[in-house]
Amino acid sequence: MDFLQLFQRNLVVMGMANRRSVASAVAKTLRDAGANVLYVFKDGALLQKNRPLIGEETPAVTCDVSSEEELAALPMKIAAFFPRIDGLVHSIAFANYSEGMLPFHDIARQDFLQATDISCFSLIRVCHYLKDLFAPDASIVTISISATRMASESYGYMAPVKAALDSSVVFLAKSLSTKISPDIRVNAVGASPLKTNSSAGIPGYVDSFLYAEKATMRHRALLTEEVANVVAFLVSPRSSGITAQTIITDAGMSCNYFDKQLLHPQ
């Protein structure tokens, strides 16, 4: 039974880096549901590295979202495979932590602006360039975080950037539904800490991940596959009544900071 009604829908997934990426889990879930998935990788080297994972015949193109020229070329690349896009998953984020985790007030301007450009503004520009390919009921989903007002030092300046992303979701939902089609939807999945290769490179992240695991109501970490399941629902017609929202997906972590096991660790 095709409950999610994803069979043969054309879905674009951006941001896969390796098999542990959120985008990888999302694409697998969508393909398992019978969707046609097209991958967008940052560059040719990353595409070739992941070819064995996605399959030789699977549609895949490249786009460095920090390049306006490559963004402008993206619609033609996608249109060669998909004349219509039923859904878009934006799972792209970057922050430069090469100097370690600096105090927030010491962040370099270029690092903050680069993170905002790649992690937030890229969603806006992608929607701008792909707007003519979107189906009337297209669903756009991006990956955010579960708490942008939690001052986690181990996440650095990405929380303010993700806050901008959450706000952009609302404004995109309004503008696309007003100017393109009233049934186009834009949402975000606000995930708590996940075990991915990219997050493992953030200084101090492991300690935060282990704490977050204890803080969930089930005392088990959120799985990437669980985030993918929420994305699949949001990109499907079954979530037609949901737009301009960030769906918090954290296994209850944000409501469980006074758990007895946290207050009185063994």
DAUR-V189045 format. One line per field, one symbol per residue. burial: + if it has 16 or more other C-alpha atoms within 10 Angstrom, else -. A space follows every 10 residues. Layout:
# DAUR-V189045
burial: ???
This chain:
# DAUR-V189045
burial: ---++++-++ ++++++++-+ ++++++++++ +-++++++++ ++----+--+ ---+----++ ++++++---- ++-++--+-- -+-+++++++ +++-++---- +--------- -+-+++++++ +++-+++--+ +-++++++++ ++++++++-- --++++++++ ++++++-+++ -+++-++--- +-++++++++ +++++---+- -+++++--+- +++++++-+- ++++++++-+ +++++++--+ --++++++++ ++++--+-+- ------
